[in-house]
Amino acid sequence: MPIVAQSTETTDWVSRFADEVIEESERRAPGKPVVVASGLSPSGPIHLGNLREVMTPHLVADEIRRRGHEVRHLISWDDYDRYRKVPNGVEGTDASWAEHIGKPLTSVPAPAGSAYPNWAEHFKAAMVASLAELGVEFDGISQTAQYTSGVYREQILHAMKHRADIDAILEQYRTKKAPAKKQQQKAVDAAELEAEEGSGAAEEDDGSSGSAGYFPYKPFCGACGKDLTTVTAYDDDTTELTYVCTEDGFTETVLLSEFNRGKLVWKVDWPMRWAYEGVVFEPSGVDHSSPGSSFQVGGQIVGIFGGERPIGPMYAFVGISGMAKMSSSKGGVPTPADALQIMEPQLLRWLYARRRPNQSFKIAFDQEIQRLYDEWDKLDAKVADGSALPADIAAHSRAVRTAEGELPRTPRPLPYRTLASVADITAGAEDQTLRILSELDPANPLSTLDEVRPRLDKAEAWINMHVPADQRTIVRDEPDTELLKSLDEPARQSLRLLSDGLADHWSLDGLSHLVYGVPKVQAGFSADATAKELPPEIKTAQRTFFALLYHLLVSRDTGPRLPTLLLAVGQERVRRLLGE
């Protein structure tokens, strides 16, 4: 059963948009379901920037559902778009794929080894799986199915009949033709933009302009299957259309009222769909919101189809930190599936929910992910004890549940950095992992690793996929006898104090107290002395002590947090490596 939210005072951006969308929907289509929309092009890996195109309306739609309204979140798969270029980071692609440029994405073979029937379905499948894991409910619409089944026939004929009106709108935004070199660079820039954004809304030509005039429709050639065509004649009364292919010279005359192998050009196609579906809310990226862009021009063209432009924000780009070992994207921008390998859905949802759409943010694949998890866990605790701020409570609620209920979560969410350290040290050995994690809190030990999954699996994936080999932790097999021989008496005493206290402090909290306490005791203070009670040089002594332990245990200056490392190594081995 859907959850109807209580009326609470919140200041988050999702609630504000939900208010506007409900009001606007009642004005445009009273009594009908609220319609929000996203558009995705499966032209290559659909990345985390594209996910904002989905998460923004999803969060708004979910808030509207929580309030008891019926809402449809449409995702238009722009799989009838032309194949523009061979994207980076796709297995098995080479120069031979260039022969498919100009064909619909659903007419291009899938990458080598794929289980899917075509290029579009291959890349769509990964995104569908990720959206399911994220709890995103949507109605998917294949534009290939819409166009080839004739669903848009009346809209196409209407656009052709009003081609002069469409041309007049587009003419307001056309600029003088640039020199050939500048035009070539513009084409390169546009291709790079699409590679970055992967959007179905990539800017394309305005339509088919030739001696017969302007037409907002592009047939796909009956011979080569590409859209490198120009309409050379059209009769409004009979709908007889003639086109010629500039690729192979093929020409054909068809009745557009019966012809389903072509599509409206993008700047006409998008507003046509707004009107056809009754879309009330749809965000747009910064590349589509500038003067003369498809969203702005579409706001005028949509009136030709009897509709209105949706309300919705311009959303900012999503940045990435730490891509050095991105394997699936081969140097390209990572996808939601890449992110979900190393983070739970709740964390990824939270990153999109807590920032307004016009605010940019970064998704971490490097060490920063540990800090993000710490921040998330602190928020989780504040929500639990009632000390979180209203906007933070709202963002947390949108991260952990949808209108349909709670997302699956880790039963016992131990700190991500602790799980990552243990996964690093044990190299995935489950018996060792369970032993170490059980000793973190001996009074409440784990009975099974399922209690810390899926967070454990995400942390282990992060260690294996994104931490360089030279930063991995390898515990010494034998003591460093040369280093041990070189130690002075104070250093030897510090190691004895640590060894003597291991048995009585063998837990995460206990070992934390012990390793920080040894330098205090050596300096004549209590192990419980606070920072205010200690001279500044104690911090220096602690850093020196920690560095010595790291060298003796893992032959490096730094490593995982020492309490976790000590638990992982085990008492007997620690004592042996410390020279006992």
Secondary structure by P-SEA (a helix, b strand, c coil): cbbbbcccccccaaaaaaaaaaaaaaaccccccbbbbbbbbcccccccccccccaaaaaaaaaaaaabbbbbbbbbccccccccccccccccccccccccccccccccccccccccccaaaaaaaaaaaaaaaabbbbbbbcaaaaaaaccaaaaaaaaaaaaaaaaaaaaacccccccaaaaaaaaaaaaaaaaacccccccccccccccccccccccccccccccccccccccccccbbbbbbccccccccccccccccccccaaaaaaaaaaaacccbbbbcccccccccaaaaaaaacccccbbbbbbbbbbbbbbcccccccccccccccaaaaaacccaaaaaaaaaaccccbbbbbbcccaaaaaaaaaaaaaaaaaaccccaaaaaaaaaaccccccccccccccccaaaaaaaaaaacccaaaaaaaaaaccccccccccccccaaaaaaaaaaacccccccccccccccaaaaaaaccaaaaaaaaaaaaaccccccaaaaaaaaaaaaaaaacccccccccccccaaaaaaaaaaaaaaaacccccccccaaaaaaaacaaaaaaaacc
